[in-house]
Each structure stands twice: as C-alpha cells, then as structure tokens.
Amino acid sequence: MNLILYLIKHTQLPEKSIQNTVALLNEDCTIPFISRYRKERTGNLDEVQIGEIVKFKTQFEVLKKRKLAIIKAVEERGLLTSELKSKFENAANLTSLEDLYLPFKKSKKTKAETARKNGLEPLAKIIMSQKSDEIEFIASKCLSTTIENEDDALEGARHIIAEWINERTDIRNQLRNQLERHALLTTKVIKTKKEGTSTVLSTNEKVQKFRDYYDWSEALNRCPSHRFLAIMRGEKEGVIRVKITLDDERALENIERRIIKSNNSCTTQIELAIADAYKRLLFPSLSNELLKNAKEKADTEAIQVFSKNLKQLLLGAPLGEKHILAIDPGFRTGCKVVCLDAQGDLKHNETIYPHAPQNKSTEAIKKLSSLVDAHKIEAIAIGNGTASRETEQLVKRIHFKNPIEVFVVSEAGASIYSASKIAREEFPNYDVTVRGAVSIGRRLADPLAELVKIDAKSIGVGQYQHDVDQNKLQTSLDTVVESCVNAVGVNINTASIPLLSYVSGIGPKLAENIVSFRNEHGSFSDRTTIKKVPRLGGKAFEQGAAFLRIKNGENPLDNSAVHPESYALVKQIAKDQKLPVSDLIGNGSALKNIPLEKYCTDTVGLPTLKDITKELEKPGLDTREKAKAFTFNQNIKSITDLNEGQLLPGIVNNITNFGCFVDIGIKESGLIHVSNLADTFVKDVNEHVHLHQQIIVKVLSVDVSRKRIQLALYKKQVN
C-alpha cells in the first residue's frame, strides 16, 4: 500500500486534498500556514484534518521503515522468498508485520531450539500430522546421549510444537480478539502496603489514594482512561499488583478446534503442547501487548484532554495593554508587589507585610494606594496561591481614587517560569519572587504571551500528564501552542523569543535573530523589513510573515492576517473600488459589494478571497474574550466552612473526561462529576464547561478527612 492509499483509508479525506497536503508538508510548510493560506490546494481542510494527515503520514513512515529493516534482516539470513517479501510489504500495521516476522527472529536460546538441536523436529512433525497411533514407540527411536527416555523426547517435541502454535498468525489473532472482548483487568493490594502495617506508615497518604483498587476487577475494554492510568500509577508506586485474566478453558478450546483433527495417541501430545504454548508463550505475550495497547489508548485520551485544556488556557481572556499592579501573596515572607506598564515592562517592585506574623496591614494599604496613583494602575492581579483570599480582601478594602478592577490569577507554573533560563535572561537583576509576580501580572494582560514561556506540562491542566508517553504529549502540546499563537497573531515589535519561536516557520533560532535585529535596528516598520533578519530566508518569510503583525506601520495591511503574497490583489480590489487600501479597511459596505468571483484565479479561489475580505473588515481582530473580574464567597475560607446545599461562585480550573474541577476560593478544588454536569448524558465535558469559566456550583458532599468536595453545576454564568 502506498502512502496516499494509506492516508485515504485512515482519514477518509478526498484523494486530491491528501495529495496536495502531503506535497505541501514535504515542502516544509506548517499546519497553520497550510490551513490558513493554501485552502484551494487542500480543498479547505482545517487544522484538525491536516493534523490527522500528519499523524498517519508519520505512522506510515514508521511502518515502512520497519518493513525495510525486517526484509533486510530476513534476506541476510537467506530466507527471503518473493511470496514472503510480498507479505511483509502488504502488512497493514505493525502488529501484523511483527507476527509475520516472529518465526524469523533471532531469539535467545529457547526450549524449542534446544529440542531441534537434539534432533526432535521430525518427531514434532509426525505428531502434528496426527496420523500415528504409536507415537510413544516412534519417540523411543529418538533417544540419544541427551534424550534418555521417551518422555524427554515427547516433551522436546511439544516445545517445538508450542513454538509453531505461538507463531501462527490466525491463532494469535483469535486470542487477541478474545482478549480484546473478554479480558478482565484485576488488581490486588500488595499485602505489606495495607493501611496500618509498620512498613508503610510513612507513605500512608499515598496508599490511601489507591484504596479503591485494593481488590478490583472490571472488563478492560470498559475501563475508562483515567481509571486505567490511576491503576497503572498504583502499580508503578508499588501499592497494587495488576493482572490480566481470561477464561483460559475457553481460550484453549478455541485453539484446539483449529489444530486437533484426529483422536489418537498424537492428540494428547498436541493438547499438552497447546496448553504449554498458551501458558508460556501466547498469553504472556498477548496480554502484555493488550496492556501496552490499552496504555497507548489511555495516553491518547489523556493527551487529548490535556491539549483541549491547554488550548482553552492559552486562548484565555486577556485584559489587554493596561498598567497592572501584580501581587504574589504570602504570609511570613510577605507579598511581593510589582508595577508593570502597558507593554508589561517592570517599573517598580517591593514587598509588603499585611498578614501574620507581621500584620502591617495599615502600611500595606497606604503603600498599595500610593503605587496605584504613581504608576496610573488600571487593574490589580493577585496570585491564587497561599494568602490569596486574605490579600484579595485587603485590596478590596482600599478606596482608590479611580475604579480599579481586581483579578485573581492562576499561579500554576509561575514558580517554574521564575526559576527558568528565560526568566533569568529577562530579569537578571531580580530574584525568583519578583519574576513570579511579574509573570502573574503579565498573565492577566495576555495569558498566551506569558504561558508560552512555561513548559506546558507544568501548567497542571489535565489528567495523569506525568504518566503518559512524554514524547507524544510534548508533540501534541507543541502543536496546540503553535496553533494558538498563530491563530491570535504576534506583534513582532513586542513579542518575546519564546512567543516568536512558535510562529509558523520561525523556530527558536530565528526568534533570537528577530529580537537581536529589533534591539539593534529598532522596531520593524513594515513586513518587508523582516527579510533583513539574518538567516530568515524566503521560505521562513512565506510561512511566518502573515502571522507577524506590525501595529501603526507604514502599510496598514501589515497589522492584519492578509498574507503579503495577496497585497497586490488587495491593491487591485481597492483600485477597482476607487479607494485607497487604508479606506477599504473597515469599510463594511464597500467590502460587502465586492464581486469576489471576478478575482478568482488558478491559485486564488473564493475561500481565500472570503478570508481576505473578512480580515479587511476587522484587521488583526483578537477573537479572545476580554478578562472579567470575579469574586469568591468571602465567608468560605476553608473546607470546614462548606455545607451540603450551599450555592457558591467558582472558576473551572481543570477538565478531565470524568468531570471538571472547580476553584471555589479554598485550597481544595471541588469535583463536578460528569453525572452532575447536566440532566442528560454527557459525552464530552468540554461541551458543557470550559477552562476558566465562571459558574455557580452546588455543594453535594464534603469529605474533610480525604479532602474531597463533590459539586454539581447549578448555573453556567456568574452575573
């Protein structure tokens, strides 16, 4: 099967769209560029569809590489026939390919190989022919210095037969099918890990987390990904033991029906060989394969959840270019305060001590009031960590001269950023506390621009992100970040190196070159100047220019998503409308009356023309919502203040496939299980809530000892 046929089979997309998309990918075009600026060639495929093509293209290339390696290995041993080569080449997936290769693997010393060296393969063939009724007598003819009696000869022959059975693809596929449909996932607590035993008193809290799985059993094909990953973590941490179980008797009967064709003295030997093959070879191998596949499936689901959450987080509502005072709250060490200008530059920092043990609240109020006046502060951002509620209450007691909005901002990953190389380079003369406070303020202004500086895995939105395949997770998250950055666009004159590095076609090295060029030559005045950046060639410019914005530049199109390759077309449209380009921009009535069909060519069709006119109507429009202030219930300060039936405002701070977690202003987040999200069946949690959504929840139950809060969604919008 060639690549295009493989992609058609797995994506169900049109052949022409796939062919052109593959060609573009082979030309080193990025997904954001292809989906946005090559719609005519792809048949208007979106990022998700192109991403599927990329995924299965990579999968095909891995399969092809493995086929070539196997064919070469078998050929070098002089065992390759044209028929066998054809089977290898036509294998549909890695599993079937490895099954075909199994008989040719150079295995370690096996029982079957030892039996062959002892000359027992002819005896094994006679048994498998199932024609002899005097197999013990025949076995007696196989004695030697290493085979002392008939039983040893028959046992050796059975080892060879067991290997043959193990190598049969039909039997392996039959058992695979049975395992996929009927296998049970069972767990047992490791006895020394039970609560109360002296050996685990120090890890009792860890053991408690897996209490539900001390004696657990369920059909593996019905086990949701989050539970499977929890069970795997429990095994990894040495709390529980995991096994796959199956109806062995039924499995053996299925194999026997495929092999046994007679009833004579050979039958007993074959039955014994089948039992040996099943217990020693088939079941261990295929049950491990089943667990591996289940893990891959669970990883995929968990990564999808993480990716969806990350996208929502990155596209969170920005406050915009405002003067912001940010506070990283604390008790003993005080609250670190920074003042940022509209571009996010640090203008002032100091520490106040309004809380215990210093209790200098009066001085803190005076200081905050004076800083707000001195730096023309328009909003205050407070980190949601330790002392957050107390600091928020303090700030709201202050009577500022002008209205000041107060926001509580997630600190997730801020400590990772503040200690990072990026933070040290941005603020070499400040300690981690100042950097952390700056990050909190910048997150309020523009979550996307700030969060790209942090390893996405450290942001903490997802489920079991440290248990999944880290390479797949990183690839998926990088794709999400790239998609979000390019969807919003980047101001080339203010963007940081990390933000620029995610722009289509740019990457870390060119991002450094852009910033160095900017520092040396000043702000970019138009997009053509971007070509002067060292090592930024024509391909990088083609891929990235339209995602790099220049505000108040010489050409008004430079602050839009219109690609420079379409500037001449826009000028022609404006000329036909008897308007300069600047007057066409934002002119809804003129744009509405443009006969787009007139401008269609072999390379530019209606999809691109519609995108251009839409962009001209509102150039550089940020589609993200604007940040809204929020207040928790001031009477709820800890889990002990909660009671069943209470209605509380909260913010969705994590989404999983079993529900969502909600910040209600205390240390512990509450869980809205999928069953409490709606009155109807919930297929996708994201269809009912989104990250950072402000909602009203109802308290269903509180388990103080286990620090668990069960909630129900009461209202989707806080007034």
N, C-alpha and C positions, 0 to 999 in steps of 0.2 A: 504493500500500500504506500503510495506517495504522500507527501506532506499535505497537499491540498485536499485529497480524499479523506485523509485522517481528520483534518480540521472540519470538513463538512459534516462528517459523521458525529463528531463530538460537540460542535457548536450549533449545527442546524442553520447556519447562515448561508446566504447566497454565494455561489462559487466565485462570481466576479468580485464581490466585495472582499472575500477572503484573499483572492489572488492579489488584488491591489494593495490590501492592507499588509500582506506579507512582503510585498515589494517595498513598500514604504518603511517597514520595520528593518528590512535588510539595508536600507539607505540610511540607517541610524536616526530615523525620525522618532520622536517621543509620542507617547499616547495622548497627552494633552494637545500637542500640535496636530496630530492626525485627526483627532475627533473634532477639533475646532476649525481647522483651516484646509482640510482635504476631504470635505464631505462628499463632493462629487465623485471622487475616486473610490471612496469606501461605501457609497450607497447610503450615506448619512448614518453610519454606525456611531453609537455613543461610546463613552469611555469604558463602560462595563463590558460591552460586546468586544471591543478591541482588546481589553484586558483578558477576556476568555481566549481570544486568538493567541495572545502572547503566552498564556499559561499552557495551552495544549501544543503550541509550537515548541516550547521548551520540553514538554513531556515527550513529544515525538523525537526530538533530537537526542534525548537521553536514551530512549528505546533504540534508536538507530545506532548510537554509539555502542550500546551493549550487544546488539546483534553482530556488529562487525567484530567485536572482541571475541565473542563466542565462536563465530565462524572461523576466525583465525586460529583460535586455540584447538578446535576440533581438526582443522585442516593440518596443523603442525603435527598432530598425532597420527595422521594418515587415515583418519576415519570419516572424512567428509565425502558424502556422495551428493549427486545433483539433487536427489529427492530430499535428503536431509537439509541441504542448503536452502532449498525452497521452503521447507517447513520453518526453518529459523527466520527467513526473510518475511514470511507471511504471518508470523506470530503477532497477535493483536495487542498484546500487552506484556509487561514484564513478567507477570505470574506464569502465563502460558509459555513464555520463552524460557524461563528458568526450569519449568517442568520438562521441556524438551531437552534441555541441556543436562539435566540431572544424571542420566546414565553415563555421561562422558566426563563428569567432573573428576579431577584427580583427588579423590578422597583420601583421608588418612587410613591407616591400617584398620580394616573392618573385619567383622566376623565372616562376611561373605567372601572377602578377598583371601582370607586365610584358608577357607574351605576350598576355594578354587586352586590355590597352590597345593593343596592336599589331594587334588585330582577328583573332587567330588561334583564338579559341574555336570558330567554325564549322568550321574545318579539323579541330580536335581531335574534334569531334562526328562528322564524316564518317569519320575514321579509326576511331573507336570503333564506328561502325555496322558496320564490316568488310564493306561491300558493294562498295566501289570497287576496281577493279584498275588505276586510273590516278591514284594518289594524288600522284605527282610532278607530273603535269600540273595537278591541282587546286591543288597548292601554289604553282605558278607564277602562279596568279591572285591570290595573296595578297601579292605584292610591293608595297613602298612605300618611302618615304624611309628608314625604319628597318629594313625587311626587304629586303635586297639580292638574295637568291637563294633558290632552292627549299630548300636545306639549312637556311638560317636559319629559314624558315617551318616546316619539319618539326620542327626542334629546339624551337622555341617551342611548337608543338602538343603535342609529347611532354612538355614541362614541365607543361602543363595536365593532360594525361592522368595523369602521375605523381602530381599532387596529388589527382586523383579517386581513383586507386588507394589512395593513402595514407589517404583519408577513408572508405573502405569498411569498415564495422564487421566484415563477415564475413571480409575478408582480414586485418584486424588481429587478430581473434580466432584465426584459423587460425595465423598466425605466432606469436601469444602461446603457443598450445598447443604448437607445435613448440619454441619456446624453453624453455618450462617443462619439457618432457620430454627435450630433447636438447642444450641449451646446455652448453658447456664453459666453466669458469672457468679462465683461463690467466694465469700470472704470469711475468714476466721481470725479472731484476735490472737496474737502471739501471747501465750499464757503469761509470760513474765511482764507483759505490758498492761495487764489488768489493773484497774484502779486499786490503790491500797497496798500494792506489793512494794516492798522496800526498794526494789531495783529501779523503780520509775517514779519515785516521789518527786524528783526534781523536774520531771517532764510531764507531770500530771495534766497540765492545761493542754499540752499538745495531744496527749492521749484522748482527752475529753472530746476534742474536735472530731474524732473518728468513732465515737461511741455508737453511732448508728450502724456501723459496719462491723461490729464485733462478731455478728453471726448473720450474714446477709446472703441472699440468693435471688437472682432475677434473670430473665432471659436477656442475653447480651444484646440482641437486636432491638430491645425495647429500652435499654439503659440510656438515658439522656447524656449528652456530652459532659455536662458539668458534674454529674454524679460519677461518671466513669473516671474523669480526671481527679476527682476527690479520692476515689478508691485507689487509683494509681499512686497518688501522693501518700496515702496512708501506708501503702506497701513500701514505697521508697523510704519513708521515715521509720520503717521497722515496727509499725504498730499492728498491722494486719498482714495476713497471708492470702494471696489471690490465686484462685484456680479456675480453670475451665472444665466443666463436666458435661458429659453427654450420655445418652442411652447407649452404652457400649454393646449390649447384646444386639440391639437393632443395627448398629453400625457393622458389626461382624457378619450378621445375616446378609446385609446388603452386599458385602464384599464376597461372601461365599457364593451367592447367587450368580455373580459374574464369573467366578473361577471354576467352581466344582461342577463337573459334568458327568460324573460316574459315582458308583458306590462300590469301592473295592479297597484293597489294603493301601492304595495311594491316598484315598480320601482322608484318612486320619492324619497322615503326614501333612497334607495340604491345610487341613483345619488348624493344626498346630502352627504351621508356618504363617497362616493368616493372622492368628492371634498374636504371634510374635511380631509380625510386621506392623500390626495396628498399635500394639502397646509400646513397642520400642522405636519405631520409625515414623509411621504415619501420624498418629495422634499427637505426639510431642511437636513434630514439625508443623502440622497444620493448625494446631491450637495456638502455637506461638505466632504463626502467620496471621491467624484470626485476631489475636490481641494486638498485633502490630497494625493491622488494618483498622481495627476499632480505635486505636490511639490516633492514627492519621486522620480518621473521620472526626474524632472529638477535637483534635487540634484544629482542623479546618473550621469547624463550627465556632470554636472559641476565638480563633483569629478573626473570623467574620464579625463576631460580636465586638471584639476589641477595635477592629477597623471602623465599624459603624460609629462606635462611641467616640473614637479619635476624630473622625470627620466632623461630628457634631460639636466636639470640643473646640477644634481648630476654627470652625466657622461660627463660633460663639459670638454673641453680640458685642461689638466694640463700642466704647464710648466716643472714640474719635480723638482728634487732636485737641486736647484740653490740658490746662495746668492742673496737675494732680498732686495731692499730698498722700503719700502711702505710708502705712504703719504696719510693721511686723511686730505683733503684740507679744508680750511676755510678762511674767511676774517678777521673779527675783532679779533677772538681768535687765529688766526694763523693756520699754517699747522703742524699737528703732524707727525713727521718723526721717523720711526723705521728701524733698520737694523736686518735682520734675516739671520742665517746661512743656509746651505743646508738642515738641519733637521727641519728648522722652529723655532729654538730657538732664543729668543730675545737677541741681543748682545749690542744694543745701542738705546737710544731714546732721542729726544729733539724736540723743537718747533722752526719753522722759521716763519717770518712775511713778506712775499714778497708782499702782496696785501694791498689795502686800509683797514684801515686808516694809518697803519704804513709805507707801501711802502718801506720796506727794501729788495728790490729785489737783489741788488748787494751782500749784506751779505748772502742772502739765496743761491744765485748761488755758492758763494765760499764754503759755508758750505756743500751743496749737493755734490759738486765736491770732496771735501776732504773726505767725508764719503764714496763715491763710491770707492775711492782709498784705504782708510784704511780698508774697510771690503770686498774688492775684489768683489764688487757688479756686478752681471751679468744681472740683469733686474730691472726695476722700475715699481711698481704698484701704480696707482693713483685712489682713490675712485671717483665714478661718481656723488657725491653729490654737495653741494654748493662749488663754486670756482674751480670745477674740470677742466673746459676748460682753465681757466686762469693759473692754476698750470701746466697743460699739456704744454701750450705754453711756460711757463717759463723753464721747464725742457728741452724742445727741443731746447732752445737757448744755452744750455750748451754744450761746446765742451769737451767731456770726452776723456781720453787717449785711451780707448778701446771702440769698438762699444757696446752700451747699448740699449736693446730693451725697449720701453716704452709701458705699457698696462694700459688701463682704465678699472677698475674692478667694478662690481656692488656692491653697499653698502647695498643692500636690506637685512634687518635683522641684520646688523652688530651692530646696537645700542642695539638690543635685546640680542645678544650674550654678548656684553661688560658689560652689567649690570647683567648678569646671574650668578648663583651659579657656573657653570662650569668655567666661565672666572675668577671669584674671586678666585677659587681654583688654577687655572693655574697661575694667576698673582696677588697674594695677596698684593704685594707692589706697584702696579701701578694703576692709575686711569682709568676711562672708556675710555678716549681718547686714551691712549696708547694701551689698549686692542683692541679697534676698529681698530686702524692702523695695529696691528699685524694680526687681522682677515683678513683685506684686502690683506695683503701680502701672507698669507697662502692660501687664496682662489685662488690666481694666481698659486701657486705651486701645489696645489691639492684641487680643489673645493669640491670633495666628502668628504675628510677627515675633512674639516673645516665646511661644511654646515650641517653635521650630528649633530653638536653641537647646532644647532638652531631649534626651533620649526618650522616644515615645513610650518605651516600656516602663519608664519611671513615673509616668503621669498617673498611673493607677486607675485607668478606666477599662474594665474588662473582667474576665474570669480566668483564673489559673494561668496568667500570662507567662509565669516563670516555669510552667510545667510543659508547655507546648514546644514544638520544634522551633528553636530560636532563629534559624536561618529563614524559614518560611515566614515567621512572624515579622522579622525585620524587613523582608522583601515587601510584604503586604503593607506594613506601616509606612515604609518609604513611598510606596505608590500612593497611599492616601494623602500623605503630606504634600507630595508633588501635585496631586490633583487639586487640593485645596488652595495651595499657593498660586497656581496658575489660573484657577477659577476666579480668584479675587484680583490678581494682578499685583505688581510690586512697583513701588516708587523707587526708581533706580538711584535717585539722589539722596535718599534717606535710609534705604534698606541695609541691614547688616549682612555680613558674609554668610551666616547660616541661612538667612532668608533667601538671598540671591542664589545660593547653591542649589535650591530646589526649583529654580526657574527652568523651564524646558530648554535643554541644550546647553545649559551653563555649567553646573557642577562646581565643586569646591575650589578648584584651582582658578578657573575663570572668574569666580566670585571674588577671590582675593585680588585678582588683577583689576577687576572693575573698581573695587574700593580703593586700591592703590592709585589707580588713574584718577579717580574722583578726588582723592586727597591732594594729588599733585597738581591737577589742572582745574580743579573746581567743579561745580555742578555741570551735568550734561544739559546742553541747551536744546538738542534735538536728537532723534534716534540715529541719524546717520553718523553722529559722533561716536556712537557705541562701537563702530567698526574700527576705531583707532586704538581700542584697548588691545594691548599685546596678546597675541595668540588667539584672539577672538576672530575666527575666520568666517567665511560666508555661510557655512553650514550652521554654526552656532548662532549667527545673526538671524538666519532664516527661522530656526527653531524657537528662538527666545525673544526676538525684538517686540513682537506684539503683546507679550506678557510683561514687558518692562515699560512703565509709564513715566512720562515727564510732565509734571504739572507746571503750568504757566510757561511752557516752552514756546519756541518760535513757530512751530506747526501745531495747531490745535488737535490734529489727529494723533499726535504723539501721546496724548493723555487718554487714549481710547484703546479698545481691543481690535481696532481695524489694523490689519497687517500692512506693513509698508509696501508689500507687493501689490496692494489694492489702492494705494494712494492715487495713482494715475486714473483709475476707474472712478474714484470719488470726485476727483477734479473734473472729469468729463461730465459726470452726473450734475455737479454743481453748475458747470458751464451751460449745460442744456437747460437748467432751471433758471439761468440768468442770475445766479447768485454766487458770491464768493463762498469758499468752503466754510469759513467761520460763520456765515449767516445760514448755511444749510444745517449746521449742527444745532440740534434742539428745536428745529423748525418742524413741528409735528405735521402741520397742514401740507407743507411742501413735500416732506418725505412720504406722506400718505399717497400723494398723487403721482409718484414716480412710476413709470411703466417698466417694471423690472425686467420683463421678457425682452425688452429692447437691448439690454446689456448682457444677455446670456452669450457665452462663447463655448468653445470646446472644453475649456478648463474652469470657467466660472459659470455656475448654474444658479438656479433660484435659491437653494439652501444658503449659499454664501452671500448672495445679494440680500436676502432677508436678514441675515445676521448683520450685515453692514448697515442697513437702514435702521435696524433695531438699536445698534450701538450708537449711530449718529443721533438718534433721538435722545438718549441719555448716556453720553460718553463716560466711560470709566465708572459707571454706577456700581457701588458696593451693594450687593444683594443681601448682605447680612442685616439682621435686625439691629436696632440700637439697644444698648445696655439699659436696663431698668433697675432702679433701686428696689431693695427688698428688706423686710424686717421680720425676724423670727418672733415667736411669742415670748415676751420678756419675762414671763413668770416661769418658764421652763428652763431650768439651769442644769439639771442632771436627770439621769434615767429614773431616779426615785421620785421625780416630780410628775411622772406620767401616770395616767389612769385610763382604763378602758373607756372608750366612748368619746374621748377628747377629740376635738377638731383643731388641727394645727397647720399653720403655713409651713411649707417645706420646699426644698430645691432638689430635683433629681440629680444625684451626683455619680451614679453608676447604673449601667443597664446590662443585664445578663439575659440568657434565654430562658431563665426561670422566674424572672421578675425584674424589679428595679429597686435600687437603694435610694433612700431619701434623707437628706440632711435636714434635721428639724432643730438645729441650733445647739445640740449637745455633742459630747464626744462620740457616742454611738449613733450610727446611721440605722434607720429602720428599713425593713424589707416589705415591699408590696409584692406578694407572690402573684404569679400570673392569674391565679384563680380569684384574686381580689382587685384586678385591674379593670374588669368590666363584667357586665351581667351575661355576656356571651363568651364563646370560646375564643381565647387569644392565641392566634397563630404566631404573630410577631409582636414582641413588646414595643418595638420602635413605632408601630402603627398607632400606639396609644399614648406614649410619652416620649419626650426627647431630653437629652442631656441638658442640664441647667434650666429646665422648665420649672417655673414657679407654680406650685399646686397646693391644694388643700387636702390633707390626709386625715383619716380617722384611725385612732389607736384601737387595735383589736385585742392585743395581749402584750404583756410585758414580762419577760423572764430576767429578773435582775441578776440572778446568780450566773446565768450563761450570757448575760449582756445582749439579749436578743429582743428586738422590738418588731412585732407584726403590725403592719398597717394596711389600710385599704384606701384606694383612690376615691376621694369624695368629690373633688372639683378640680378641673384641669387648669383653671386660671385664677390667680390671685388678683382680686380687684385692687 
